Amino acid sequence: MEPVEASKLAAIGAFYEEAPSLFPGIRTEIGITDNTDGKHAPKGFFGVRAPYYLTIYSEKKDRFMMNAGCIMEQLSLYMLTLGLGSCFLGSVSYRQKRDDLEPVIIMAFGKSAGALTRRATEAKRIPMHELCIFKEEPRHWTQDVMEAARLAPSAMNSQPWRFVIMKSRIHFFSKKRDIDRFGKWDEFSFGCLFAHVLVTAEEQWLDVDLIRLENISQKNFRSSQYVLSALIKAE
């Protein structure tokens, strides 16, 4: 519950302004609530006590949840570089909307009482061989992107994704939960996954395009739903 330096709070806002989004045509805003006095926490079953809460607001357009997830996960990773821990709150009450923008999700953040990181092996994630179908032997940089995607957080750790792998392509699919449903929190989780793809590509000096391929999107799959594809090449 310690206050965070004003310079770090300003840096979070500046990072948000520069962070790439999946769909730039969707307008978003963020707001930070100061709860260092303990009187401004959001209400909800899964509430977390923290000195600050960051809310993202968005236009309600197609794939707006995925877009918000991509932005928020980048903010969460950036906060880590500032020595701050964070936690998504998926079931809490929201403040009023901003103009025509709806609140999407709140993220609690502040200085961590314990370790900021853990080993990748400690994360409860589905092993790669269960997530992937390999059509070709992937490039080593494709494998790096795959691993970062595998470690992405998801709502209730559901890990709804499956990968089809080519040399320099990854096709991302969502497991169908019922006949025609792609749940909003699945969509948000995929946004977090694509944030990991973008961050990893940037760190590895890779050029990555996240696009929807018509030849795949027009196909009907029995147990999964096509989401997007990552086309990767070394610069």
C-alpha positions in Angstrom: 0.0 0.0 0.0 3.0 2.3 -0.3 2.7 5.3 -2.7 4.3 5.0 -6.1 6.5 7.8 -7.3 4.7 10.4 -9.4 7.3 9.9 -12.1 6.5 6.2 -12.4 2.7 6.9 -12.6 3.5 9.4 -15.4 5.7 6.9 -17.1 2.8 4.4 -17.2 0.6 6.9 -18.9 3.3 7.8 -21.4 3.9 4.1 -22.2 0.2 3.6 -22.8 0.3 6.4 -25.4 3.0 4.6 -27.3 2.0 1.0 -26.9 0.9 -0.7 -30.1 -2.6 -2.0 -30.2 -4.0 -4.9 -32.2 -6.7 -2.8 -33.9 -5.8 0.9 -34.0 -9.3 1.8 -35.2 -10.7 1.1 -31.7 -10.5 4.1 -29.4 -9.3 3.4 -25.8 -8.5 5.4 -22.7 -7.0 4.6 -19.3 -7.5 6.0 -15.9 -5.6 5.4 -12.6 -7.4 5.5 -9.2 -5.3 6.4 -6.2 -6.3 4.1 -3.3 -3.4 4.7 -1.0 -5.9 5.9 1.6 -7.8 2.6 1.3 -11.1 4.3 0.5 -11.3 3.9 -3.3 -11.1 0.2 -4.0 -13.5 -1.3 -6.5 -16.1 -3.7 -5.1 -16.3 -7.3 -6.2 -15.9 -11.0 -5.3 -12.4 -11.1 -6.7 -11.2 -7.8 -5.4 -7.5 -7.3 -4.5 -6.3 -4.7 -2.0 -3.8 -2.5 -3.8 -2.7 1.2 -3.6 -3.7 1.8 -7.3 -6.2 0.6 -9.8 -5.8 1.1 -13.6 -9.0 0.9 -15.7 -9.1 0.7 -19.5 -12.1 2.0 -21.4 -12.9 1.1 -25.0 -15.3 1.6 -27.8 -17.5 -1.5 -28.1 -16.4 -2.7 -31.6 -15.6 -6.1 -33.0 -12.7 -7.7 -31.1 -12.5 -4.7 -28.6 -11.8 -7.2 -25.7 -8.8 -8.7 -27.6 -7.5 -5.2 -28.3 -7.9 -4.2 -24.6 -6.1 -7.4 -23.5 -3.2 -6.7 -25.7 -2.8 -3.2 -24.3 -3.2 -4.1 -20.7 -0.8 -7.0 -20.8 1.9 -4.7 -22.3 1.2 -2.3 -19.4 1.5 -5.1 -16.9 4.9 -6.2 -18.4 6.0 -2.6 -18.4 5.0 -2.1 -14.8 7.3 -5.0 -14.0 10.3 -3.0 -15.3 9.3 -0.3 -12.9 9.4 -2.7 -10.0 5.6 -2.9 -9.7 3.4 -5.9 -9.4 -0.1 -6.1 -11.0 -3.2 -8.3 -11.0 -6.2 -8.3 -13.4 -9.6 -8.1 -11.7 -12.2 -9.7 -13.9 -15.2 -9.4 -11.6 -15.5 -6.1 -9.9 -17.7 -3.0 -10.1 -16.7 -0.2 -12.5 -16.9 3.5 -12.3 -19.1 5.3 -14.9 -18.1 5.1 -18.5 -16.2 7.9 -20.2 -18.2 9.6 -22.9 -19.0 6.7 -25.3 -16.2 4.4 -23.9 -17.1 1.4 -21.8 -15.0 0.1 -18.9 -13.4 -3.2 -19.9 -11.3 -4.4 -17.0 -9.4 -3.1 -13.9 -5.8 -3.9 -13.0 -4.6 -3.6 -9.4 -1.0 -2.5 -9.1 1.6 -1.3 -6.7 4.9 -2.2 -5.0 5.2 -5.9 -4.5 5.6 -7.3 -1.0 7.4 -10.4 -2.3 9.3 -11.4 -5.5 8.2 -9.8 -8.7 8.9 -12.8 -10.9 8.9 -16.6 -10.8 10.6 -19.2 -13.0 8.8 -20.1 -16.1 8.7 -23.8 -15.0 6.7 -22.7 -12.0 3.8 -21.4 -14.1 1.0 -23.9 -14.6 0.9 -24.0 -18.4 0.0 -26.7 -20.9 3.2 -28.2 -22.4 4.1 -27.2 -25.9 3.6 -30.7 -27.4 -0.1 -30.6 -26.3 -0.7 -27.1 -27.7 0.8 -27.5 -31.1 0.4 -29.2 -34.4 3.6 -29.0 -36.5 3.2 -28.8 -40.2 6.8 -27.9 -40.8 10.0 -27.6 -38.6 9.8 -24.1 -37.1 12.6 -21.5 -37.3 14.3 -21.0 -34.0 12.8 -17.5 -33.6 9.4 -19.0 -34.3 10.0 -21.3 -31.3 10.9 -18.3 -29.1 7.6 -16.6 -30.0 5.6 -19.8 -29.4 7.1 -20.2 -26.0 6.3 -16.6 -25.0 2.8 -17.1 -26.3 2.4 -20.3 -24.3 3.3 -18.5 -21.1 0.7 -15.8 -21.5 -1.8 -15.4 -18.7 -5.5 -16.2 -19.4 -8.8 -15.8 -17.5 -9.0 -18.5 -14.8 -5.8 -20.0 -16.4 -8.1 -21.5 -19.1 -5.4 -21.4 -21.8 -8.0 -21.5 -24.6 -5.4 -21.4 -27.4 -4.0 -24.0 -29.8 -1.2 -23.4 -32.4 -0.6 -24.7 -35.9 3.1 -24.2 -36.7 4.8 -23.6 -40.0 8.5 -22.5 -40.5 7.8 -18.8 -39.9 4.1 -18.8 -39.3 1.9 -19.5 -36.3 -1.8 -19.9 -36.7 -3.7 -19.3 -33.5 -7.0 -21.2 -32.8 -9.4 -21.0 -29.9 -10.9 -24.2 -28.4 -14.6 -24.1 -28.9 -16.5 -24.2 -25.6 -19.8 -24.7 -27.2 -21.2 -24.6 -30.8 -20.7 -21.0 -31.7 -19.2 -19.1 -28.7 -16.0 -17.2 -28.4 -16.3 -15.9 -24.9 -15.3 -12.3 -24.1 -12.7 -13.4 -21.5 -11.3 -15.8 -24.0 -11.0 -12.9 -26.4 -9.3 -10.8 -23.7 -6.9 -13.7 -23.0 -5.9 -13.9 -26.6 -5.1 -10.2 -26.4 -2.6 -11.0 -23.6 -1.1 -13.7 -25.8 -0.7 -11.4 -28.7 1.0 -8.8 -26.4 3.6 -11.5 -25.6 4.0 -12.2 -29.3 4.6 -8.5 -30.1 7.0 -7.9 -27.1 9.1 -11.1 -27.9 9.3 -10.1 -31.6 10.6 -6.6 -30.7 13.2 -8.0 -28.3 14.4 -10.5 -30.9 14.5 -7.9 -33.7 11.8 -9.8 -35.6 9.3 -8.4 -38.0 5.9 -9.9 -37.1 2.5 -9.3 -38.8 -0.6 -10.3 -36.9 -3.3 -10.8 -39.6 -6.4 -12.8 -40.3 -6.0 -15.0 -43.4 -9.1 -15.3 -45.4 -8.3 -18.8 -46.7 -8.3 -20.1 -43.1 -11.1 -17.9 -41.7 -13.5 -19.3 -44.3 -13.0 -22.9 -43.1 -15.1 -24.7 -40.6 -13.3 -26.5 -37.8 -15.0 -29.0 -35.6 -13.3 -28.3 -32.2 -11.6 -25.0 -32.7 -12.1 -21.5 -34.1 -9.5 -19.6 -36.1 -8.4 -16.3 -34.5 -5.3 -14.8 -36.1 -1.9 -15.7 -37.7 1.6 -14.5 -36.9 3.9 -14.1 -39.9 7.4 -13.8 -38.6 10.7 -12.9 -40.3 14.1 -11.8 -39.2 14.9 -8.2 -40.1 
